[in-house]
Amino acid sequence: MKNLASIAIETPEFWGKNYELIDSGGFEKLEQFGAFVVRRPEPQAVWQKTLSEEFWASKANAYFKKEKGSSERGVWEVKKGVPDKWFMPYKSEALDLNFKISLSSFKHVGIFPEQASNWEFLAKNIPLLKTPKPKILNLFAYTGGASLACKQVGADVTHVDSVKPVLSWARENMEVSKLDNIRWMAEDALKFVKREARRGNFYQGILLDPPAYGRGPEGEKWVLEEQIDDMLRSVKEILDPKEHILLTNVYSLGFSTLVVENLMKGIFNVPEKAESGEIYLNDEYDKKLPLGVFYRYLYQS
């Protein structure tokens, strides 16, 4: 039997009391974001809840109820006193960031707290690059957690997302984190990468966290299983061949760590110290909620 020693599980360490996964189960999760508790759907939480329904109902300041027949859309039931937005800090040895939290119609709140593990990888490895002020490209960049992390440790950051209101949200996160000069691009990620390849542009770091499904600004269709290979092959064309960081994160029920590892090893010159595995969040009762598959490395020739 082969021992796949490179595959690991990992959870963020530095949220403290600013973020907590209180309980999970029954296809839901109960989370503390700063001053408020949010209850929302979670398809991976197939086990039973530890705490009672009465506790969940009394504890949650906001409860997302899915629309009938929809897996994503729904409405929030919000208790009195919950503002339209509030802010939540993230602080570690390397990073000091702030994020706006707000309740969207797609159950999201503007941050994926498990991604702090990837931010810490970036904060550790970007300073190891020999290129002064390395160029980092963040694709499917959402509200910019990874963009902020890269910027704070001295990178020149280009942030690409197809949804203009999300770019405005990311800009607000940049401003409250006291950062500046991130390049914002309201673009279809694959089109942007292919255009950069035609222009002969190179980056010392590329990050991508693609959704399972999505639409570009002109209605371009994105289906992860159908397009991820093309995306990664296009990304290879714009990676600095002398040194680069590559970080891929995928959240899709159909994608295992082995699928992502096969894709990466089949396309890139992966160093032995590449890291791969699952990111999870631990609730207060030690139930581990899986929330994505990552593959990441620093390459230097």
N, C-alpha and C positions, 0 to 999 in steps of 0.2 A: 504494500500500500504506500502510495506517495504522500509525503507530508508537505502540504502546501503552506510552508511556514510564513510566506509573505502576506497571507490573508489574515486580517486582524479585525477586531471590533474596537470602536473608539467613541468616546463621549466627551463633550467640552467640559473644561475644568473651572472656568473663571467667572461664571455668571453670578455666583454667590446667591444672595436673596433677590437679585434683580429679576431673575427668571427661575421658575421651578415648575417641573411637571409634577403636579400634586398626585394625580391618579390617572389611570388609563384602563380601558376595557369597554366592552359593549359597543365597539366601533366608535368610541369617543375618547377625547382627552380633556382633562381639566388642568389649566395652566395659569400660573401667576406671571403676568407681564407688568413689572413695576408695581404700581399701586392697585392694579385691578386684576380680577380673575376672570378668565375666558373659558367657556365650554363650547367645544366644536367637534365636528365629525373627524374620525381617523380610521380609514379602512384597514390599516394594519393591526389595530387593537381588537383582535378576535377573541381574546380571553374575557373573563368576567371582571367587573370592577371590584376593587377592594372595599371602597366606601359606599355608603348607602345612597339611594336616589335622593333622599331627604337632604343629605349633606351636600351633594352636588348642586341641588336646586337652591339651597340657601347660600352656598359659597360663591356661586357664579354671579359676577356682575353683568355679564353679557353671555347670551346663549344663542348659538347659530342653529336655526331650524332649516333643514333642506326643503326646497320646493318639491312637491310630489313629482316623481318621474325624473328628477335631475340629480346628478351625482355631485354637482358643484354649486349651483345657484341656490340661493335661499335668502332668508331674512334674519336679522338679529333682533332678539328680544333683550332690551337693555334696561337695567334698573336705574332708578333715579340717581343722579349724581355722577354718572359716567360721562365724561366729556367726549367731544367728537374726535379728539386726539390727545395723546399724552406722550411723554418721552421716557426712554429707558436707557440707562448707561451700560456700557460694557467696558470693563477695565481689567487688564492683565499686566504682566511685567513689560510687555512690548507695546500694548495698544491702550488707547483711551478714547473711546468712541461714544456717540449718542445716536439713538434711533427714535424716529417718530412711530408711534403705534396708533393705528386707526382701523376701524372695522369695515372690511370691504364686502361687497355682495357675493364674493366667491370664497367666503369663509377665512380668507387670509387676513393677517393683521399687519403686514409690512416687514416681517422678519422671520427667518427660519433659524431659531436659536441653535440648532444642532450644527449649523455651518461655522460656528465659532472655532471648531476643530480645524477646519480648513484655513480660517483666518490666521490661526496661530502657526500653521505650516508656512504660510506665505510670509508672515512677519519674521520667522526664523530664517527662511531661505533666501529671500530677496537681498538682504545685506551680504550674502555670500557671492552674489554675482559680481564679476569683475567689471562689467560695463558700467560707467558712471551714469547715474539716473536711468536705470533700465526702463525700456518701454514695455508696459503690461497691457494686454488686451483682455477685457472682461466681457464675455459673450453671454447672452441671455441674463443680463446682469441685475435685473429686478431693482430693488431699492438700494443696492450698492454696498452691502456689508463688506464684500471682498474688495471692492474698489476703494473703500475708505481705508481698509487695512493696508493695501498696497501703497496708497498715497502717503499714509502716515509714516511708513518706513522708507520713504524717499523715492518711490517710483514715479514715472511719467505714465499716467493712467488714461486709457480710452475705454469708455463705458458704453456698451451697445445693448439697447433693448428696443423692441418694436412698439412699445406702448408709451405714448407721450406723457400721460399722467404719472406713470411709474418713474419716468425720468425726472419729473418735477419733484416727486417724493424723494428720489435719490439725492437731488440737489439740496433739498432741505436737510437731509441727513448729513450731507457734507458741511453745510453751513453751521449746524448746531454742534458738529464735531470740530469746528474751528479749523477746517481744511479749505483748500481752494484749488482752482486750475485743473479739475478733472475735465476731460474732453467728453462731451455728451453726444451720442449718435442715435437718433431715432431711425433704426434701420432693421431690415431683415438680416439676421446674423449670418446666414450662409451666403447671401448676396454680398455682404460687406467683406467677408473673408476672401471670396473669389476675386472681388475687385482689388483688394490689397495685394493679392498674389499677382495680378496683372500689372500692378504698379511697381512691383518689386520691393514692397515694404516688408520689413522684418521686425519681429518682436522678441524680446528676451523672456517674456512670460505670456502664456495664454491660459485663461481660465474659462471653462464652460460648464454650465449647470442647466442643460436643456430640459424643457418640460416633455411630458409624454406626448402632448398635443399642443399646437399653438397656431397662431396666425401672425403673419408679418403685417407691416403698415399698409400694404397694398393688397391684402388678402392672401398673401403667400401661405401655402399650407405647410405645416411642419408635423411630421409623424416620426417619432423617435426611431422606431424599428426600421423604417424605410430610409431614413436620411442620415443617421448617425455615422455610418461608414464614410459617406461622401463628405460630411462635415469634418471628420477627423483627418481624412486624406487632404482636404483643402487646408486645414490648420497646419499640417506638416509643411506645406509650401511656404508659410510665412514665419516659421520658427527660426530664430537665429541658429545656424548650424554649429556655431562655436560653443554657445552656452544658452541654456534656457530652462525655465520652469514650465511644466505642463501639469495642469490640475483639471481632472474631469470628475464631475459629480452627477449622478443620475438617480432620480427618484421615480421609479416605475415598477409596478408589481411584477412585470414580466422580465425584469433585468436582475440577474444575480451578479455577484462579484466575479464569477468565472466568465460571464458574458463580456463584461467590461474589460477584464484582464486579457481575454482572447483578442478583442478589438485593438487594444493598445499595443500589445506585443506583435500583432500582425502588421502594424503600420509604422510604429516608431522604433528608434534605436534606444530601447529602454535600458537604463543602467541597473545594475544588480541591486542597488539600494532603493529601488522604486517601492512605494508603499501602496497597498490596496486593501480594501475591506469594507465593512459597513459602519456607518455612523448611527448612533442610537442616543436616545435620551432615557435616563433612568427615572422612574417615578419614585415617590417616597416609600413604596413598598417593594422596591427592587425588581419591578417588572421592567424589562428592557424593550423600549419601543423602537424598532428599526425605521430609519428615516432617510436612507440613501446609501448608495454604493459609491465609493471614491477610488480614484487611481491617480497618483501624483508622484512627481519626481523632480529632482534638480539634475540637469545634465551639463557637464563641462568637459570639453575635449582636452 
